[in-house]
Amino acid sequence: MNALLLYQLRLSVGSGGTVDSVDIYVRLDSLDAQSWPTTHPRFGAGFEYAGGEPLARQTSGRPGYQRGLPLLIADVIDVRKGGLALLPRTALGHCATGRTGASTVLFGEAMATTCTQRMSTTALKAWCVDVPPEEQPLIGALNLTAGTKVGVYGDSHPEMPEDWVDLQVRYPNVDPANLRRVWDETTQTCRNVLSGMSLRVLFTEVGPVSSPIAKVLGAELVFTSRNVAAARCALGVACDTVVSVTASATFANLNTQSFELIPESPTIIPPLPDDFFYPFFY
């Protein structure tokens, strides 16, 4: 009799971000011996915001990441809306600027995408100038800073430093200068051209074996470069040179050892001092 089958909370949040009221919905019912083993109580909580606009920060799981949701990215303490987007490109696959056509990194989803640029020899020479990596459109679109971090959990809080790990940026031969383009007139070659960016995320699963949560341990973004020689077609006919850049994201699961843990039973009455019943024995 009176078995609790449904328990739901509706929390109304005002424009100032405070909870104005809480409505509780409860359903009780009678269960017999046959229906009891297959009946599972249902619990839930929902928020209603003044004006219909949620004030809560973006999350990608609570607490662990959920596959297919954006990898959380923050700059110091500001969580970046929409996560990290790689390689802006047009519908035809041409390299673009800003976030146009960029691919959002989703947790647990490996991806690879490529964009291309076609240039004549004259255009390639004019394009091949000494430009710092952060000012190149495809790298600048990442908006990387010295404080760019990756969320450890799907609900990492921006004001909790332990909820974030630094995004490690790796340049060719550990030197950003190796991404500064240089034109070689003798060989008609543009050197140190960005050829790829690879995001690698290491994560593991923690918590109960029956319901583990995904936790990010570290992340690095690796840039690669190559030399691009001006194309020469048959009989010396001028033709365009194709410059391509590939971006990828991979996720590696660090398998950890599981072990059985049985926590101690909670104590209602604290232990009594040894001489509590003195001079009597117990």
Secondary structure by P-SEA (a helix, b strand, c coil): cccccbbbbbbbbcccccccbbbbbbbbbbbcccccccbbbbbbbbbbccccccccccccccccccccccccccccccccccccccbbbcccccccccccccccccccccbbbbbbccccaaaaaaacccccccccaaaaaacccccbbbbccccccccccccccccccccccccccccbbbbbcccccccccccbbbbbbbbbbbccccbbbbbbcbbbbbbbcccccccccccccbbbbbbbbbbbbbbbbbbbbbbbbbcccccccccccccccccccc
